[in-house]
Amino acid sequence: MNPQFLAALAGGILIGSAAVLLLWLNGRIAGVSSMVSNVLFSSARMRPALFLLGIIDGAAVYYLWGGAVPVARAEFPVWLLAVAGVFIGIGTGLARGCTSGHGVCGLGRLSLRSLVATLIFLGVAIVTTYLVRHVLGAH
């Protein structure tokens, strides 16, 4: 079997398991954007901080077991990454959640609101990719 397929399958199982366990044990949706917001702006910081630390630790364990380290493409403009980050922050605020909250947890709970949000996320991502690659010429 293809090793990339197995890595993707394992990643999906781990993400799904983490989302289910967080909902089951804490009654919380695994929305990363709301957790980051709680860590930065709320008095209830410890649990979201531990969840976010677990995401970082999981990536470190993957790397230590021989996984590839993601690298940013040198030719991609840093200013465009910064602009993208701002738009992502605005979008998750407007959608009241991110792809992990809506796409993983919301769709798993058959939420119509999450379905609409996820379709909008995907549509905007497709249009943005087209604009960045074919109009701005960044590859």
TIVEXDREN-141704 format. One line per 3 residues: number of its first residue (from 1); their letters; for each residue x, z, y of N, C-alpha, C. Coordinates in steps of 0.05 Angstrom, whole numbers, plus 32768, in hexadecimal, padded with zeros to 4 digits. Atoms other than C-alpha are relative to their C-alpha. Example, Ala and Ser with C-alpha at 12.3 -4.5 7.8 and 13.67 -1.06 7.14 Angstrom:
# residues 2
1) as) 8012 8000 7FE8 80F6 809C 7FA6 8012 8000 8018 | 7FF0 7FFF 7FE8 8111 808F 7FEB 7FF1 800E 8016
***
This chain:
# residues 139
1) mnp) 8011 8000 7FE8 8000 8000 8000 8012 8000 8019 | 7FF2 8002 7FE7 8016 7FF2 8047 8005 801B 800D | 7FFB 7FE5 7FF5 803A 802F 8066 7FF2 8004 801B
4) qfl) 800E 7FFD 7FE6 801B 8021 80AB 7FE3 8007 7FFB | 801C 7FFA 8007 7FD6 8023 808A 7FFE 801D 7FF8 | 8001 7FE4 8009 7FE6 8065 8069 8004 8014 8017
7) aal) 7FFB 7FEF 7FE9 8001 8083 80AA 7FE6 8001 8011 | 8018 8001 7FF0 7FC2 806C 80CF 7FEA 8010 7FF2 | 8015 7FF1 800F 7F95 8088 8098 8005 801E 8002
10) agg) 7FFA 7FE3 7FFE 7FB9 80CB 8099 7FFA 800A 801C | 8005 7FF8 7FE4 7FB5 80CD 80E5 7FE2 8003 8005 | 801D 7FFE 7FFD 7F6A 80BF 80E3 7FF4 8018 7FF2
13) ili) 8009 7FE9 800F 7F5F 80F4 80AE 8007 801A 800F | 7FF8 7FE8 7FF1 7F86 8127 80D7 7FF0 8004 801A | 8010 7FFE 7FE7 7F62 8117 8118 7FE3 8008 7FFA
16) gsa) 801B 7FF9 8008 7F1E 811A 80F6 7FFE 801D 7FF7 | 8000 7FE4 800A 7F30 815B 80D3 8003 8014 8017 | 7FFC 7FEE 7FEA 7F48 817B 8113 7FE7 8002 8011
19) avl) 8019 8000 7FF0 7F08 8166 8138 7FEB 8010 7FF2 | 8014 7FF2 800F 7EDC 8181 8100 8006 801E 8000 | 7FF9 7FE3 8000 7F02 81C3 80FB 7FFC 800D 801B
22) llw) 8004 7FF4 7FE5 7F01 81CE 8146 7FE2 8005 8005 | 801D 7FFC 7FFC 7EB6 81C3 8148 7FF5 8015 7FEE | 800A 7FED 8014 7EA9 81EC 8109 8009 801D 8006
25) lng) 7FF5 7FE5 7FFC 7ED7 8227 811A 7FFB 800B 801C | 8002 7FF7 7FE4 7ED0 8229 8166 7FE7 7FF6 800F | 8017 800B 7FF2 7E91 8202 8176 8007 7FEE 8017
28) ria) 7FF6 8010 7FE9 7EBB 81D5 81A4 8004 7FE3 7FF7 | 7FFA 801C 8004 7EC1 818A 81A9 801E 7FFB 8006 | 7FE3 8005 7FFD 7F09 8170 81A2 8004 7FEB 8015
31) gvs) 7FFC 8012 7FEA 7F09 814E 81E6 801A 8008 800E | 7FE6 7FF9 7FF5 7F51 814C 81FE 7FFF 8002 801E | 8000 7FFE 7FE2 7F41 813E 8247 7FF3 801A 8009
34) smv) 800C 7FE6 7FF7 7F13 817B 824C 8013 8017 7FF9 | 7FED 7FEB 8007 7F48 81A5 8229 8017 8002 8015 | 7FEC 8000 7FEB 7F7D 818F 825B 7FF5 800C 801A
37) snv) 800D 7FF5 7FE8 7F4D 819E 8293 7FFD 801F 7FFE | 8003 7FE3 8004 7F3F 81E4 8276 801B 800E 8003 | 7FE5 7FF4 7FFE 7F8A 81F2 8271 8009 8001 801D
40) lfs) 7FF7 8001 7FE4 7F96 81DD 82B9 7FEE 800F 8013 | 8012 7FF6 7FEB 7F58 81F6 82DC 7FED 8017 7FF8 | 8013 7FEB 800A 7F35 822C 82B2 800E 8019 7FF9
43) sar) 7FF4 7FE7 8008 7F40 8274 82A1 8003 8002 7FE1 | 7FFF 8000 801E 7F34 8265 8256 8015 7FEB 7FF8 | 7FEA 8013 8005 7F78 8244 824A 800C 8001 7FE5
46) mrp) 7FF0 7FFC 8018 7F93 825F 8209 7FF8 7FED 7FE9 | 8008 8011 8017 7F6A 823A 81D4 8004 7FE3 8005 | 7FFA 801C 7FFC 7F6C 81F6 81F5 801E 7FFA 8001
49) alf) 7FE3 8004 8000 7FB7 81FF 8201 800B 7FFF 7FE4 | 7FF7 8001 801B 7FC1 820E 81B8 7FF9 7FE6 7FF2 | 8008 801A 800C 7F9A 81D0 81A3 8012 7FEA 800A
52) llg) 7FEE 8014 7FF5 7FC3 81A5 81D2 801C 8002 7FF6 | 7FE5 7FFC 800C 8003 81C4 81B9 8001 7FF6 7FE4 | 8002 800A 801B 7FEC 81B3 8173 8003 7FE2 7FFF
55) iid) 7FFD 801D 7FFF 7FE6 816A 8187 801D 7FF8 8004 | 7FE4 8006 7FFB 802D 816A 81A2 8011 8007 7FE7 | 7FF1 7FF8 8018 8047 8190 8165 7FFC 7FED 7FE9
58) gaa) 8005 8013 8015 8025 815F 8137 8010 7FE7 8003 | 7FEF 8018 7FFB 8049 8125 8158 801D 8007 7FFA | 7FE4 7FF8 8006 808B 814C 8152 8005 8000 7FE2
61) vyy) 7FFE 7FFF 801E 807F 8158 8107 8002 7FE3 7FF5 | 7FFF 801C 8009 8070 810E 80FD 801B 7FF3 8005 | 7FE5 800B 7FFA 80B1 80FB 8120 8015 800C 7FEE
64) lwg) 7FEC 7FF3 8011 80D9 812E 80F8 7FFF 7FF6 7FE3 | 8003 800B 801B 80BD 8111 80B7 8008 7FE3 7FFF | 7FF6 801C 8001 80DA 80CD 80CA 7FEE 7FEC 800E
67) gav) 8011 8013 7FF2 80A3 80AF 80F5 800E 7FF4 8018 | 7FF4 800E 7FE9 80B3 807F 812D 7FF8 800E 801A | 8006 7FF5 7FE5 80B7 809A 8174 7FF5 7FEA 8011
70) pva) 800B 8015 7FEF 808A 8074 81A3 8012 7FFD 8019 | 7FEF 8005 7FE8 80B2 8053 81DB 7FF0 7FEE 8013 | 800D 8010 7FEC 8097 8038 821C 8011 7FE6 8003
73) rae) 7FF2 8019 7FFC 80A8 7FEF 8228 800E 8001 801B | 7FF0 7FFF 7FE8 80E0 7FEA 825B 7FF6 7FED 8016 | 8008 8014 7FED 80C2 7FAD 827C 7FE4 8006 800C
76) fpv) 801B 7FF9 7FF6 807E 7FCF 8289 8004 8010 801A | 7FFB 7FF2 7FE7 807A 7FE6 82D2 7FF6 801D 8000 | 8008 7FE4 7FFF 8079 8031 82DB 7FE9 8005 8013
79) wll) 8016 7FFC 7FED 804B 802C 8317 7FE5 7FFA 7FF3 | 8019 8008 800D 8017 800A 82EB 7FF8 8016 7FEC | 8007 7FEA 8011 801B 8043 82B9 7FF4 8017 8010
82) ava) 800A 7FEB 7FEF 8010 8075 82F1 7FE3 7FFA 8009 | 801A 8008 7FF8 7FD4 804E 830B 7FEC 8002 7FE8 | 8010 7FFE 8019 7FB9 804A 82C3 7FF8 801D 7FFB
85) gvf) 8005 7FE4 8005 7FBF 8095 82BC 7FEB 800B 8013 | 8014 7FF7 7FEC 7F97 80A1 82FC 7FE5 7FF5 7FF8 | 801A 800C 8008 7F60 8071 82E5 7FF5 800D 7FE7
88) igi) 8009 7FF2 8018 7F5E 8093 82A1 7FF4 801B 8007 | 800B 7FE7 7FF8 7F55 80D6 82C2 7FE5 7FFE 800E | 801A 8004 7FF3 7F1D 80BC 82EE 7FEB 7FF8 7FEC
91) gtg) 8013 8009 8014 7EFC 809A 82B3 7FF6 8016 7FEE | 8009 7FEA 8011 7EFC 80D7 8287 7FEF 8014 800F | 8011 7FEF 7FF0 7EDF 80FF 82C0 7FE4 7FF5 8003
94) lar) 801A 800D 7FFD 7EA7 80CD 82CB 7FF0 8000 7FE5 | 800D 8001 801A 7E99 80C8 8280 7FFB 801C 7FF4 | 8002 7FE5 800A 7E9C 8113 8278 800C 8003 7FE4
97) gct) 7FF2 7FFF 801A 7ECD 810A 823F 8012 7FE9 7FFC | 7FEC 8015 8006 7F03 80E0 8221 7FFA 7FF3 7FE5 | 8004 800D 8019 7F0B 80B5 81E4 7FFF 8013 7FE8
100) sgh) 8001 7FED 8016 7F18 80F1 81B8 7FE5 800F 8000 | 801A 7FF2 7FFF 7EDA 8115 81D0 7FE9 7FEF 7FFA | 8016 8012 8005 7EAB 80DA 81D1 8004 7FF0 7FE6
103) gvc) 7FFB 8013 8016 7ECB 80AA 819F 8002 800D 7FE4 | 7FFC 7FF2 801A 7EDE 80DC 8168 7FE9 8013 7FFB | 8014 7FEB 8004 7EB0 8117 8171 7FE3 7FF7 8006
106) glg) 801B 8008 7FF8 7E74 80F9 8195 7FF4 7FEC 7FEC | 800B 8014 8013 7E6D 80BD 8166 7FFB 800D 7FE5 | 8004 7FF1 8019 7E75 80EC 812B 7FE7 8010 8000
109) rls) 8019 7FF1 7FFE 7E39 8113 8145 7FE9 7FEE 8007 | 8015 8014 7FFB 7E12 80D2 8150 7FF4 8002 801C | 8008 7FFE 7FE5 7E0F 80DD 819B 7FFD 7FE5 800E
112) lrs) 8004 801A 7FF2 7DF0 80A2 81C1 8011 7FFF 8019 | 7FEF 7FFF 7FE8 7E14 80B8 8200 801D 7FFA 7FFA | 7FE5 8005 8008 7E56 80B7 81DC 8004 7FE3 7FF7
115) lva) 7FFF 801C 8007 7E47 8072 81BF 8003 7FEF 8019 | 7FFF 800F 7FE7 7E3A 8057 8205 801C 8004 800D | 7FE6 7FFA 7FF4 7E79 8079 8220 8017 7FF1 7FF1
118) tli) 7FEB 800D 8010 7EA4 805E 81E7 7FFF 7FE2 8003 | 8003 801D 7FFB 7E89 8017 81F0 800B 7FF9 801C | 7FF5 8005 7FE6 7E9A 801C 823A 801E 8003 8000
121) flg) 7FE3 7FFD 8002 7EE0 8036 822B 800C 7FE7 7FF4 | 7FF5 8018 800D 7EEC 7FFC 81FC 7FFE 7FE7 8012 | 8004 8017 7FEE 7ECF 7FC8 822C 8014 8000 8017
124) vai) 7FEE 7FFE 7FEA 7EF9 7FE1 8266 801D 7FFC 7FF6 | 7FE6 8004 800B 7F37 7FE3 8239 8006 7FE2 7FFB | 7FFC 801D 8005 7F2D 7F9A 8225 8004 7FF1 801A
127) vtt) 7FFD 800E 7FE6 7F23 7F83 826D 801A 8007 800D | 7FE7 7FF7 7FF4 7F5E 7FAC 8285 8018 7FF3 7FF3 | 7FEA 800D 800F 7F8C 7F91 824F 8002 7FE3 8008
130) ylv) 7FFF 801C 7FF7 7F78 7F4A 8262 800B 7FFD 801C | 7FF6 8001 7FE4 7F84 7F57 82AC 801D 8005 8002 | 7FE3 7FF8 7FFF 7FC7 7F79 82A2 8011 7FEB 7FF4
133) rhv) 7FEF 8014 800D 7FE2 7F45 8272 7FFE 7FE4 800B | 8003 801B 7FF9 7FC4 7F05 828B 7FFE 7FFB 801E | 8002 8004 7FE3 7FB8 7F10 82D5 8018 800C 800E
136) lga) 7FE8 7FF4 7FF4 7FF0 7F40 82E8 801A 7FF8 7FF2 | 7FE9 800A 800E 801F 7F24 82B3 8012 8015 7FF4 | 7FF0 7FEB 800D 8038 7F66 8297 7FFC 7FFF 7FE2
139) h) 8003 8002 801D 8047 7F63 824D 800E 8017 7FF4
***
